[in-house]
Amino acid sequence: MIPVLRLPTDIRFDFARPRAPIHSGDFTVLLPRGLPSLACVGDVVSSYCARRPGIAHSLVLVLDGKTRRTRKVLPVDLEADRKLKIVNPPGTISLGAARTLCDLLERRGTTVLLVDGEEDMLALPAIACSPLGGAVVYGIPGRGATIILVDRRVRGEAGLRLLSLKPGLFTG
Protein backbone atom coordinates (compact mmCIF):
# COMPACT_ATOMS: atom_id res chain seq x y z
CA MET A 1 0.00 0.00 0.00
CA ILE A 2 1.22 3.44 -0.96
CA PRO A 3 0.18 6.56 0.99
CA VAL A 4 -1.22 9.07 -1.51
CA LEU A 5 -3.19 12.27 -1.86
CA ARG A 6 -6.17 11.91 -4.21
CA LEU A 7 -7.83 14.56 -6.30
CA PRO A 8 -11.55 14.73 -5.41
CA THR A 9 -13.82 14.57 -8.45
CA ASP A 10 -15.61 17.81 -7.56
CA ILE A 11 -12.43 19.92 -7.90
CA ARG A 12 -10.81 18.07 -10.83
CA PHE A 13 -11.89 20.80 -13.31
CA ASP A 14 -10.06 23.43 -11.28
CA PHE A 15 -6.83 21.43 -11.26
CA ALA A 16 -6.99 20.99 -15.05
CA ARG A 17 -6.84 24.73 -15.73
CA PRO A 18 -3.41 26.15 -16.60
CA ARG A 19 -2.11 28.56 -13.94
CA ALA A 20 -0.11 30.71 -16.37
CA PRO A 21 0.06 31.40 -20.12
CA ILE A 22 0.65 28.41 -22.38
CA HIS A 23 3.72 28.52 -24.62
CA SER A 24 4.17 26.36 -27.69
CA GLY A 25 7.50 25.49 -29.23
CA ASP A 26 10.79 25.96 -27.41
CA PHE A 27 9.64 27.65 -24.21
CA THR A 28 13.12 27.36 -22.66
CA VAL A 29 14.22 30.61 -24.32
CA LEU A 30 11.80 32.35 -21.92
CA LEU A 31 13.55 30.95 -18.83
CA PRO A 32 16.32 32.97 -17.20
CA ARG A 33 19.67 31.21 -16.77
CA GLY A 34 20.98 30.53 -13.29
CA LEU A 35 17.66 29.60 -11.68
CA PRO A 36 18.12 28.06 -8.23
CA SER A 37 15.93 25.16 -9.34
CA LEU A 38 13.89 24.06 -12.32
CA ALA A 39 11.44 21.16 -12.28
CA CYS A 40 10.22 20.05 -15.71
CA VAL A 41 7.15 17.83 -15.37
CA GLY A 42 6.22 15.82 -18.46
CA ASP A 43 8.09 13.90 -21.13
CA VAL A 44 8.03 16.50 -23.90
CA VAL A 45 8.72 19.35 -21.48
CA SER A 46 11.63 17.41 -19.98
CA SER A 47 13.15 16.80 -23.40
CA TYR A 48 13.18 20.57 -24.04
CA CYS A 49 14.65 21.37 -20.61
CA ALA A 50 17.40 18.78 -21.06
CA ARG A 51 18.63 20.70 -24.11
CA ARG A 52 19.55 23.74 -21.96
CA PRO A 53 22.35 22.60 -19.66
CA GLY A 54 23.30 25.10 -16.98
CA ILE A 55 19.86 26.71 -16.90
CA ALA A 56 19.45 25.90 -13.18
CA HIS A 57 21.61 24.83 -10.24
CA SER A 58 19.12 22.01 -9.66
CA LEU A 59 17.35 20.57 -12.71
CA VAL A 60 14.80 17.81 -12.13
CA LEU A 61 13.26 16.13 -15.18
CA VAL A 62 10.07 14.27 -14.21
CA LEU A 63 8.77 11.85 -16.84
CA ASP A 64 6.89 8.60 -17.20
CA GLY A 65 7.94 7.52 -20.71
CA LYS A 66 4.50 8.30 -22.15
CA THR A 67 2.89 11.16 -23.97
CA ARG A 68 -0.87 11.58 -23.71
CA ARG A 69 -1.01 8.34 -21.71
CA THR A 70 0.24 6.21 -24.59
CA ARG A 71 3.41 4.15 -24.72
CA LYS A 72 5.39 6.61 -26.81
CA VAL A 73 8.69 6.41 -25.03
CA LEU A 74 10.82 9.52 -25.22
CA PRO A 75 14.57 9.47 -24.63
CA VAL A 76 15.17 8.36 -21.06
CA ASP A 77 18.92 8.28 -21.70
CA LEU A 78 19.05 12.01 -20.95
CA GLU A 79 22.32 13.29 -19.52
CA ALA A 80 21.98 13.40 -15.75
CA ASP A 81 23.99 13.22 -12.54
CA ARG A 82 21.29 10.99 -11.05
CA LYS A 83 18.53 8.77 -12.42
CA LEU A 84 15.90 7.60 -9.98
CA LYS A 85 12.67 5.63 -10.24
CA ILE A 86 9.61 6.49 -8.17
CA VAL A 87 6.03 5.25 -7.98
CA ASN A 88 3.16 7.70 -8.41
CA PRO A 89 -0.20 6.06 -9.19
CA PRO A 90 -2.46 7.79 -11.76
CA GLY A 91 -4.59 10.64 -10.42
CA THR A 92 -2.63 10.88 -7.17
CA ILE A 93 0.38 12.37 -5.49
CA SER A 94 2.37 9.65 -3.78
CA LEU A 95 3.80 11.00 -0.54
CA GLY A 96 7.07 9.21 -1.24
CA ALA A 97 7.31 10.62 -4.76
CA ALA A 98 6.58 14.14 -3.49
CA ARG A 99 9.25 13.83 -0.77
CA THR A 100 11.83 12.59 -3.27
CA LEU A 101 11.01 15.41 -5.68
CA CYS A 102 11.23 18.03 -2.95
CA ASP A 103 14.58 16.69 -1.74
CA LEU A 104 15.99 16.74 -5.28
CA LEU A 105 15.03 20.40 -5.80
CA GLU A 106 17.53 21.24 -3.05
CA ARG A 107 20.42 19.30 -4.62
CA ARG A 108 22.74 20.66 -7.27
CA GLY A 109 22.95 18.90 -10.60
CA THR A 110 20.55 17.22 -12.99
CA THR A 111 18.24 14.38 -12.03
CA VAL A 112 15.97 12.29 -14.23
CA LEU A 113 13.03 11.12 -12.14
CA LEU A 114 11.35 8.23 -13.98
CA VAL A 115 7.79 7.71 -12.74
CA ASP A 116 6.04 4.38 -12.63
CA GLY A 117 2.45 5.63 -13.02
CA GLU A 118 1.76 9.24 -14.00
CA GLU A 119 3.81 12.35 -13.42
CA ASP A 120 1.32 15.15 -14.11
CA MET A 121 0.10 15.69 -10.52
CA LEU A 122 3.71 16.02 -9.33
CA ALA A 123 3.80 19.58 -10.66
CA LEU A 124 1.91 20.64 -7.53
CA PRO A 125 4.45 19.48 -4.93
CA ALA A 126 7.22 20.75 -7.21
CA ILE A 127 5.72 24.24 -6.99
CA ALA A 128 5.13 23.96 -3.24
CA CYS A 129 8.74 22.80 -2.60
CA SER A 130 10.66 24.95 -5.07
CA PRO A 131 12.93 27.59 -3.59
CA LEU A 132 11.90 31.19 -4.12
CA GLY A 133 13.08 32.28 -7.55
CA GLY A 134 12.91 28.74 -8.91
CA ALA A 135 10.60 27.63 -11.70
CA VAL A 136 8.35 24.72 -12.59
CA VAL A 137 7.35 23.92 -16.15
CA TYR A 138 4.61 21.44 -16.90
CA GLY A 139 3.09 20.27 -20.14
CA ILE A 140 -0.45 20.86 -21.32
CA PRO A 141 -1.07 17.94 -23.73
CA GLY A 142 -1.64 19.06 -27.30
CA ARG A 143 -1.20 22.74 -26.40
CA GLY A 144 2.28 23.49 -25.02
CA ALA A 145 3.83 24.23 -21.65
CA THR A 146 3.14 26.47 -18.69
CA ILE A 147 5.96 28.20 -16.84
CA ILE A 148 5.46 28.93 -13.15
CA LEU A 149 7.99 31.29 -11.54
CA VAL A 150 7.95 30.54 -7.84
CA ASP A 151 7.38 33.32 -5.34
CA ARG A 152 5.74 33.34 -1.89
CA ARG A 153 2.23 33.77 -3.32
CA VAL A 154 2.59 30.91 -5.81
CA ARG A 155 4.05 28.60 -3.16
CA GLY A 156 1.21 29.49 -0.80
CA GLU A 157 -1.42 28.71 -3.46
CA ALA A 158 0.24 25.36 -4.15
CA GLY A 159 0.21 24.58 -0.43
CA LEU A 160 -3.52 25.34 -0.24
CA ARG A 161 -4.19 23.12 -3.25
CA LEU A 162 -2.29 20.28 -1.60
CA LEU A 163 -4.53 20.71 1.46
CA SER A 164 -7.62 20.27 -0.76
CA LEU A 165 -6.52 16.74 -1.72
CA LYS A 166 -7.78 13.72 0.20
CA PRO A 167 -5.36 11.40 1.98
CA GLY A 168 -5.68 7.71 1.19
CA LEU A 169 -3.88 4.51 0.32
CA PHE A 170 -3.27 3.14 -3.14
CA THR A 171 -3.56 -0.61 -3.11
CA GLY A 172 -3.39 -1.13 -6.90
Number of C-alpha atoms within 10 A of each C-alpha: 8 15 16 22 21 21 19 13 7 7 12 11 9 10 12 10 9 15 12 11 11 15 16 13 11 12 17 19 10 9 17 11 14 14 19 20 28 30 31 29 27 27 27 21 25 25 17 15 25 20 12 13 13 14 19 23 20 22 31 31 28 29 30 26 22 18 17 11 11 8 10 12 12 16 12 17 8 16 13 15 11 12 16 11 15 19 19 27 21 15 18 25 27 25 17 15 21 23 13 15 24 20 12 24 24 16 15 15 18 26 23 24 24 21 21 15 18 22 28 22 23 25 24 21 21 30 27 24 22 25 20 17 14 24 24 22 25 27 24 20 12 9 11 17 26 20 21 20 19 23 16 12 9 16 21 14 14 20 16 12 17 17 11 14 16 12 16 14 13 16 8 6
